[in-house]
Amino acid sequence: MIGPCTHPSTSICNDTQTRVATQPQPTRIKPRTLKGFRDFLPEAMIPREAILETARRVYRSYGFNPIDTPALEYLEVLTGKGSEETDRQLYQFEDHGGRQVGLRFDLTVPLARFAAQHIGQLGIPFKRYHLGPVWRGENTQAGRYREFMQCDFDTIGTESGAADIETALVIHELLLQIGIQNFQLRINNRQILNGLLEKLELSDRAVPVLRSLDKLDKIGREAVAAEMQQTAQLSEEQAQQVLALSEMTGSADEVLSAADRLLAGSELGQNGVERLRQVVRALEAAQIPAEQYQVDVSIARGLDYYTGVIYETVLTDLPSIGSICSGGRYDNLAELYTKQHLPGIGALLGLDRLLAAMEKLELLPARHPPAPILLAYFDRDRLEDYLVLAKIVRSAGIGVELYPEPRKLAAQLKYADSRGFRVALIAGSQELDAGTVQVKCLESKTSREVAWREDATSLVEALQDLLNN
């Protein structure tokens, strides 16, 4: 029988135990995320990263350079640049230095500031792409969040129609490379509507008219007409003339010819029609399928800084999700920051909205881990051999994950199936001594033994065959 502790330190031990037992437990913080903000698990991040990699590849193929800008800008850089709505949605506060700052609501306004600040070093024309998060305190809904990712590309320093055309071609190429086939690129030019407003002597009311017209798909014709009369003080007849322009339909040639007749006498409006004709002719020359683009003089884009051609791209199988790739020409935005004339043209891919649409349309690829191969850790005493084998496979450009513990093979294969691995490499002490490994296809449940130690060619070819089929 063990008696009571009589060591001199006994009282110290008891005091320590008492303090530990009576110490108040910390208050647990409930783990949660803010409304409109999200965590991304691997199954969500893998397709996101795949699209981001595709965007980088496409943008670079057209000569666009990567840049980045701060998430926080001085408030004066951001306010009054997008629209009244974006100003309301802006996350703004005073920082520790007493400065008024805001989180960027898009990547275009920071680009204009960036260009004004650095164009002397960059030179013109300057082509950039920027993939980054932006923030707007808007109501959340399907595909809309308060923190979301934009994938922008822009050309700064030229008014050339060639840049307008290239923007359309990049949008088209980007969606095809992502794997989207059923989409329509809708094209307009702000100068067309501005030309009509000029004829109606309403040029000073262009901004509220454009904001109202941008809601046409959301609230309908009558509501837009009423809003234009209320916010822009248009007469009923003027509102109906604006809506008549926006409702022109038909082929690209038919719409452009009708717009040309309506805008006769307006140099601004007819210049917008001609710039659209340039884009359409180029798309035809590039053999873009006619069903994948449309001249749509109803689109306005809600941001105030657009001055010329504008683009919106909708998925024909899910138009309700809204535009997933949009943009346009903004020739005056940088003049808010510099005397130098720095016209711009560009577009953005709305990553989160696109992914929401792809999920709904079941277009997302089957989930696979970053490394398609699992190397089973079977023999506890042969860790170094497994590490050598993994290195050989990776040196051939093939990703492989080594299971971290020497558990039973059944448990490791169960892990492989649950994670979506396509191939398992299995080797016990006998295979390792012989310099061979079992290559197991996890889908077909078939396997074969392949040599690897002296010459890994057969192993690499076997893995490539399985992964490419």
PLY file of the C-alpha trace (Angstrom):
ply
format ascii 1.0
element vertex 469
property float x
property float y
property float z
element edge 468
property int vertex1
property int vertex2
end_header
0.00 0.00 0.00
1.30 3.40 -0.97
1.27 5.84 1.89
0.89 9.60 1.83
3.64 11.67 0.29
6.01 13.00 2.96
8.47 14.73 0.65
9.15 18.37 1.58
7.77 19.45 -1.76
4.38 17.85 -1.11
2.75 21.10 0.00
4.09 22.83 -3.08
2.60 20.12 -5.35
-0.76 20.37 -3.58
-0.78 24.16 -3.86
-0.03 23.95 -7.59
-2.80 21.41 -8.15
-5.24 23.58 -6.21
-4.37 26.65 -8.27
-4.77 24.73 -11.54
-8.11 23.30 -10.41
-9.48 26.68 -9.30
-8.09 28.73 -12.21
-11.00 30.11 -14.24
-11.37 28.57 -17.67
-11.04 30.99 -20.60
-14.24 32.15 -22.29
-14.51 30.37 -25.61
-14.99 32.57 -28.67
-17.56 31.18 -31.04
-15.81 30.49 -34.38
-17.76 32.31 -37.10
-17.32 34.54 -40.12
-18.86 37.91 -40.89
-21.89 38.00 -43.18
-20.72 38.28 -46.78
-17.25 36.90 -45.94
-16.18 33.27 -46.35
-13.58 30.68 -45.51
-12.50 28.51 -48.44
-11.94 24.82 -47.86
-9.62 22.94 -50.23
-12.52 21.69 -52.36
-13.45 25.33 -53.04
-9.91 26.67 -53.35
-8.70 24.15 -55.92
-11.09 25.30 -58.71
-10.53 28.94 -57.70
-6.79 28.58 -58.11
-7.23 26.74 -61.40
-9.23 29.65 -62.85
-6.74 32.19 -61.48
-3.92 30.29 -63.15
-5.87 30.25 -66.42
-6.48 34.00 -66.19
-2.78 34.67 -65.63
-1.85 32.49 -68.59
-4.33 34.15 -70.95
-3.48 37.70 -69.84
0.25 37.09 -70.22
-0.26 35.64 -73.69
-1.58 39.06 -74.76
1.33 40.92 -73.14
-0.30 42.11 -69.90
2.04 42.62 -66.92
1.24 41.76 -63.28
0.90 44.52 -60.69
-0.55 44.85 -57.20
-1.89 47.78 -55.17
-2.75 48.17 -51.47
-6.10 47.02 -50.12
-6.36 50.39 -48.32
-6.36 53.72 -50.16
-6.83 57.28 -49.02
-10.57 57.84 -48.97
-10.35 60.71 -51.46
-8.84 58.31 -54.00
-11.94 56.10 -53.89
-14.99 58.27 -53.26
-16.92 59.83 -56.11
-15.26 57.61 -58.73
-17.69 54.72 -59.19
-21.26 55.67 -58.37
-23.42 56.82 -55.48
-24.07 53.14 -54.76
-20.39 52.21 -54.52
-19.81 55.22 -52.26
-22.55 53.91 -49.94
-21.06 50.43 -49.99
-17.51 51.61 -49.31
-15.81 50.29 -46.17
-14.25 53.43 -44.72
-12.76 54.42 -41.39
-10.13 56.52 -39.66
-6.85 54.69 -39.09
-4.51 55.03 -36.11
-2.77 57.97 -37.75
-6.03 59.90 -38.07
-6.16 59.41 -41.85
-9.47 58.84 -43.65
-9.04 55.56 -45.56
-11.17 53.01 -47.40
-10.98 49.46 -48.70
-10.85 49.36 -52.50
-14.24 48.56 -54.08
-12.75 47.59 -57.44
-9.32 47.37 -59.07
-9.84 50.04 -61.76
-9.89 53.15 -59.57
-6.65 52.08 -57.80
-5.18 51.45 -61.26
-5.91 55.05 -62.29
-4.13 56.28 -59.16
-1.30 53.80 -59.77
-0.87 54.93 -63.39
-0.83 58.60 -62.44
1.83 57.89 -59.82
4.11 55.58 -61.81
3.50 56.10 -65.54
6.74 58.04 -65.93
8.61 54.89 -64.96
6.31 52.47 -66.82
5.87 54.31 -70.12
2.82 54.09 -72.40
1.00 52.16 -73.57
1.05 50.11 -70.37
-0.78 46.78 -70.17
-1.47 45.34 -66.74
-3.36 42.55 -65.07
-4.29 42.41 -61.40
-5.93 39.54 -59.52
-7.05 40.56 -56.05
-9.87 40.88 -53.51
-12.15 43.91 -53.31
-14.78 44.87 -50.73
-18.30 46.30 -50.93
-20.86 46.41 -48.13
-23.72 45.30 -50.35
-26.60 42.90 -49.79
-25.46 39.33 -50.19
-27.12 36.96 -52.67
-26.18 34.13 -55.02
-22.72 34.90 -56.41
-22.52 38.25 -54.56
-20.44 38.71 -51.43
-18.91 41.58 -49.49
-15.41 40.33 -50.13
-14.84 38.97 -53.60
-12.10 38.40 -56.13
-11.68 40.32 -59.38
-9.37 39.35 -62.24
-8.67 42.57 -64.17
-6.72 43.38 -67.30
-6.30 46.89 -68.73
-4.44 48.93 -71.32
-3.48 52.46 -70.27
-2.34 55.31 -72.50
-4.12 54.77 -75.82
-7.47 55.64 -77.37
-6.93 53.22 -80.24
-9.82 51.06 -81.38
-7.33 48.19 -81.50
-7.28 48.16 -77.69
-11.10 48.03 -77.64
-11.02 45.04 -79.98
-8.30 43.25 -78.05
-10.33 43.58 -74.85
-13.21 41.72 -76.51
-10.85 39.04 -77.81
-9.28 38.53 -74.37
-12.72 38.09 -72.76
-13.66 35.54 -75.41
-10.39 33.62 -75.09
-10.49 33.67 -71.30
-13.92 32.07 -71.07
-13.05 29.41 -73.63
-9.85 28.54 -71.74
-11.79 28.25 -68.49
-14.08 25.77 -70.22
-17.17 27.93 -70.78
-18.76 27.46 -74.19
-22.29 28.87 -73.88
-21.88 32.59 -73.33
-22.66 35.84 -75.08
-20.49 38.97 -75.09
-22.79 42.00 -75.18
-21.26 45.18 -76.54
-22.31 48.82 -76.44
-20.71 52.26 -76.46
-21.57 54.95 -73.95
-21.15 57.56 -76.69
-24.31 56.29 -78.37
-26.59 57.12 -75.47
-24.62 60.28 -74.69
-25.13 61.32 -78.33
-28.88 60.89 -77.98
-28.88 62.87 -74.75
-26.90 65.58 -76.55
-29.58 65.75 -79.26
-32.26 65.97 -76.57
-30.24 68.70 -74.77
-29.88 66.45 -71.73
-26.10 66.03 -71.63
-25.91 67.40 -68.09
-28.15 64.54 -66.92
-26.18 61.68 -68.44
-25.06 60.15 -65.13
-28.52 59.67 -63.53
-29.95 58.49 -66.87
-27.20 55.89 -67.25
-27.67 54.70 -63.68
-31.38 54.23 -64.27
-30.88 52.51 -67.60
-28.43 50.07 -66.00
-31.37 48.72 -63.94
-33.47 47.82 -66.98
-33.04 44.06 -66.59
-33.63 44.24 -62.85
-36.70 46.46 -62.46
-38.23 46.62 -65.93
-39.14 49.26 -68.48
-41.86 51.17 -66.64
-39.89 51.43 -63.41
-36.83 52.71 -65.30
-38.94 55.31 -67.12
-40.40 56.49 -63.82
-36.96 56.65 -62.19
-35.50 58.70 -65.07
-38.37 61.18 -64.74
-37.88 61.41 -60.99
-34.07 61.42 -60.60
-33.00 63.01 -63.92
-36.10 65.20 -64.45
-36.75 63.82 -67.93
-40.16 64.35 -69.44
-42.17 61.24 -70.20
-41.49 61.72 -73.94
-37.72 62.05 -73.35
-37.68 58.92 -71.18
-39.53 57.00 -73.89
-36.98 58.13 -76.53
-34.11 56.93 -74.36
-35.84 53.60 -73.81
-36.61 53.28 -77.52
-32.88 53.46 -78.23
-32.11 50.84 -75.61
-34.74 48.48 -77.02
-33.30 48.25 -80.52
-32.89 44.59 -81.46
-31.74 42.57 -84.44
-28.41 41.65 -85.95
-25.35 43.78 -85.25
-25.68 45.50 -88.64
-29.39 46.17 -88.11
-28.91 47.68 -84.66
-25.97 49.82 -85.74
-27.77 51.09 -88.85
-30.86 52.01 -86.81
-28.70 53.77 -84.21
-26.84 55.63 -86.94
-30.13 56.99 -88.35
-31.43 57.97 -84.92
-28.21 59.79 -84.07
-27.85 61.68 -87.34
-26.35 65.07 -86.59
-24.64 63.94 -83.35
-20.91 63.58 -83.96
-20.48 62.01 -80.52
-23.18 59.41 -81.06
-22.10 58.50 -84.57
-18.50 58.13 -83.42
-19.77 55.60 -80.86
-21.59 53.69 -83.61
-18.45 53.60 -85.76
-16.30 52.37 -82.86
-18.79 49.54 -82.34
-18.64 48.69 -86.03
-14.87 48.36 -85.73
-15.25 45.84 -82.91
-17.91 43.83 -84.77
-15.84 43.69 -87.96
-12.83 42.49 -85.99
-14.85 39.76 -84.26
-16.12 38.61 -87.64
-12.57 38.60 -89.03
-11.42 36.55 -86.02
-14.20 34.07 -86.83
-15.87 34.44 -83.45
-19.22 32.59 -83.68
-22.07 35.06 -84.22
-24.05 33.60 -81.31
-21.24 34.47 -78.89
-21.54 38.26 -79.25
-24.29 40.83 -79.67
-24.58 44.58 -80.06
-26.86 45.54 -77.18
-27.45 49.28 -76.82
-29.40 48.73 -73.60
-26.38 47.93 -71.44
-24.98 50.95 -69.61
-22.70 49.62 -66.81
-23.44 51.24 -63.46
-20.07 52.92 -62.89
-19.79 56.59 -63.79
-16.26 56.49 -65.16
-17.02 54.65 -68.43
-16.78 56.85 -71.54
-16.78 54.56 -74.60
-17.15 50.91 -75.48
-18.58 48.73 -72.70
-18.84 44.96 -72.33
-20.98 42.54 -70.37
-20.80 38.75 -70.67
-23.68 36.50 -69.68
-23.98 32.72 -69.55
-26.71 31.69 -71.98
-27.58 28.70 -69.77
-27.91 30.89 -66.66
-28.50 34.56 -67.59
-30.06 35.27 -64.18
-26.64 35.15 -62.50
-25.77 38.43 -64.27
-22.58 39.49 -66.02
-19.56 37.33 -65.19
-17.03 39.32 -67.24
-17.45 43.03 -67.88
-15.64 46.29 -68.46
-15.15 49.13 -70.87
-13.30 52.29 -71.82
-12.60 55.01 -69.26
-10.66 57.84 -70.88
-10.93 60.46 -68.14
-10.53 58.57 -64.86
-6.79 59.13 -64.41
-7.24 62.89 -64.94
-8.57 63.03 -61.39
-4.99 62.31 -60.26
-2.75 63.82 -62.97
-2.69 66.45 -65.71
-1.39 63.83 -68.13
-4.04 62.33 -70.41
-4.11 58.60 -69.64
-7.06 56.94 -71.40
-7.81 53.36 -70.41
-9.70 50.28 -71.53
-10.10 46.98 -69.71
-12.35 44.33 -68.25
-12.61 42.00 -65.28
-13.65 38.45 -64.57
-15.86 38.16 -61.50
-14.40 34.97 -60.07
-16.92 34.34 -57.31
-19.97 34.87 -59.50
-18.49 32.65 -62.21
-17.79 29.85 -59.72
-21.32 30.12 -58.30
-22.69 29.78 -61.84
-20.38 26.89 -62.73
-21.43 25.04 -59.59
-25.10 25.53 -60.42
-24.52 24.38 -64.01
-22.42 21.41 -62.79
-19.41 22.61 -64.76
-16.87 22.35 -61.96
-14.40 19.48 -62.43
-14.37 16.51 -60.08
-12.41 17.22 -56.93
-8.79 16.06 -56.94
-6.03 16.87 -54.44
-3.12 19.11 -55.48
-0.89 16.03 -55.83
-2.67 13.23 -57.74
-0.58 10.38 -56.27
-0.44 9.02 -52.75
2.72 7.17 -51.69
1.78 4.74 -48.93
4.11 4.64 -45.91
4.10 0.89 -45.30
7.38 -0.10 -43.69
8.31 1.96 -40.60
12.05 1.32 -41.01
12.27 2.42 -44.66
11.26 6.08 -44.46
14.39 7.20 -46.33
13.50 4.92 -49.27
10.01 6.37 -49.47
11.42 9.89 -49.46
13.81 8.99 -52.30
10.96 7.46 -54.31
8.79 10.55 -53.77
11.63 12.82 -54.89
12.11 10.82 -58.09
8.42 11.13 -58.97
8.34 14.87 -58.21
11.49 15.46 -60.29
9.48 14.21 -63.28
6.94 16.99 -62.69
4.34 14.75 -61.04
2.93 15.65 -57.62
3.02 12.98 -54.92
1.98 13.07 -51.27
3.72 10.79 -48.78
1.38 9.51 -46.07
2.91 10.72 -42.78
2.48 7.61 -40.62
3.17 3.88 -41.14
-0.43 2.81 -40.66
-2.21 -0.22 -42.08
-2.48 -0.16 -45.86
-6.29 -0.34 -45.77
-6.43 2.87 -43.74
-4.10 4.65 -46.15
-6.10 3.54 -49.20
-9.30 4.70 -47.49
-7.64 8.09 -47.01
-6.65 8.11 -50.69
-10.23 7.40 -51.80
-11.72 10.04 -49.51
-9.34 12.72 -50.81
-9.75 11.89 -54.48
-6.24 10.63 -55.25
-6.05 8.91 -58.61
-3.03 6.65 -58.07
-1.40 4.98 -55.08
2.21 3.80 -54.92
2.66 0.81 -52.60
5.96 -0.78 -51.58
6.86 -2.98 -48.65
10.34 -4.11 -47.65
10.51 -6.78 -50.39
9.61 -4.29 -53.16
11.98 -1.69 -51.77
14.81 -4.24 -51.67
14.08 -5.13 -55.28
13.76 -1.49 -56.35
10.13 -1.94 -57.46
6.77 -0.41 -56.50
3.14 -1.35 -57.04
1.34 1.29 -59.14
-2.36 1.09 -58.26
-5.08 2.87 -60.22
-7.64 3.77 -57.56
-10.51 4.08 -60.02
-10.14 0.70 -61.74
-8.57 -1.01 -58.67
-5.89 -2.51 -60.95
-2.17 -2.46 -60.22
1.14 -3.51 -61.69
4.71 -3.72 -60.45
7.20 -1.25 -61.93
10.95 -0.81 -61.38
12.18 2.60 -60.25
15.53 2.56 -58.43
18.01 2.16 -61.30
15.91 3.77 -64.02
12.65 5.61 -63.28
11.58 5.85 -66.94
9.10 2.97 -66.72
7.57 4.35 -63.53
7.20 7.87 -64.93
5.63 6.55 -68.15
3.20 4.38 -66.19
2.13 7.30 -64.04
1.74 9.63 -67.00
-0.40 7.08 -68.82
-2.73 6.74 -65.85
-2.99 10.47 -65.20
-3.55 11.42 -68.85
-6.42 8.98 -69.34
0 1
1 2
2 3
3 4
4 5
5 6
6 7
7 8
8 9
9 10
10 11
11 12
12 13
13 14
14 15
15 16
16 17
17 18
18 19
19 20
20 21
21 22
22 23
23 24
24 25
25 26
26 27
27 28
28 29
29 30
30 31
31 32
32 33
33 34
34 35
35 36
36 37
37 38
38 39
39 40
40 41
41 42
42 43
43 44
44 45
45 46
46 47
47 48
48 49
49 50
50 51
51 52
52 53
53 54
54 55
55 56
56 57
57 58
58 59
59 60
60 61
61 62
62 63
63 64
64 65
65 66
66 67
67 68
68 69
69 70
70 71
71 72
72 73
73 74
74 75
75 76
76 77
77 78
78 79
79 80
80 81
81 82
82 83
83 84
84 85
85 86
86 87
87 88
88 89
89 90
90 91
91 92
92 93
93 94
94 95
95 96
96 97
97 98
98 99
99 100
100 101
101 102
102 103
103 104
104 105
105 106
106 107
107 108
108 109
109 110
110 111
111 112
112 113
113 114
114 115
115 116
116 117
117 118
118 119
119 120
120 121
121 122
122 123
123 124
124 125
125 126
126 127
127 128
128 129
129 130
130 131
131 132
132 133
133 134
134 135
135 136
136 137
137 138
138 139
139 140
140 141
141 142
142 143
143 144
144 145
145 146
146 147
147 148
148 149
149 150
150 151
151 152
152 153
153 154
154 155
155 156
156 157
157 158
158 159
159 160
160 161
161 162
162 163
163 164
164 165
165 166
166 167
167 168
168 169
169 170
170 171
171 172
172 173
173 174
174 175
175 176
176 177
177 178
178 179
179 180
180 181
181 182
182 183
183 184
184 185
185 186
186 187
187 188
188 189
189 190
190 191
191 192
192 193
193 194
194 195
195 196
196 197
197 198
198 199
199 200
200 201
201 202
202 203
203 204
204 205
205 206
206 207
207 208
208 209
209 210
210 211
211 212
212 213
213 214
214 215
215 216
216 217
217 218
218 219
219 220
220 221
221 222
222 223
223 224
224 225
225 226
226 227
227 228
228 229
229 230
230 231
231 232
232 233
233 234
234 235
235 236
236 237
237 238
238 239
239 240
240 241
241 242
242 243
243 244
244 245
245 246
246 247
247 248
248 249
249 250
250 251
251 252
252 253
253 254
254 255
255 256
256 257
257 258
258 259
259 260
260 261
261 262
262 263
263 264
264 265
265 266
266 267
267 268
268 269
269 270
270 271
271 272
272 273
273 274
274 275
275 276
276 277
277 278
278 279
279 280
280 281
281 282
282 283
283 284
284 285
285 286
286 287
287 288
288 289
289 290
290 291
291 292
292 293
293 294
294 295
295 296
296 297
297 298
298 299
299 300
300 301
301 302
302 303
303 304
304 305
305 306
306 307
307 308
308 309
309 310
310 311
311 312
312 313
313 314
314 315
315 316
316 317
317 318
318 319
319 320
320 321
321 322
322 323
323 324
324 325
325 326
326 327
327 328
328 329
329 330
330 331
331 332
332 333
333 334
334 335
335 336
336 337
337 338
338 339
339 340
340 341
341 342
342 343
343 344
344 345
345 346
346 347
347 348
348 349
349 350
350 351
351 352
352 353
353 354
354 355
355 356
356 357
357 358
358 359
359 360
360 361
361 362
362 363
363 364
364 365
365 366
366 367
367 368
368 369
369 370
370 371
371 372
372 373
373 374
374 375
375 376
376 377
377 378
378 379
379 380
380 381
381 382
382 383
383 384
384 385
385 386
386 387
387 388
388 389
389 390
390 391
391 392
392 393
393 394
394 395
395 396
396 397
397 398
398 399
399 400
400 401
401 402
402 403
403 404
404 405
405 406
406 407
407 408
408 409
409 410
410 411
411 412
412 413
413 414
414 415
415 416
416 417
417 418
418 419
419 420
420 421
421 422
422 423
423 424
424 425
425 426
426 427
427 428
428 429
429 430
430 431
431 432
432 433
433 434
434 435
435 436
436 437
437 438
438 439
439 440
440 441
441 442
442 443
443 444
444 445
445 446
446 447
447 448
448 449
449 450
450 451
451 452
452 453
453 454
454 455
455 456
456 457
457 458
458 459
459 460
460 461
461 462
462 463
463 464
464 465
465 466
466 467
467 468
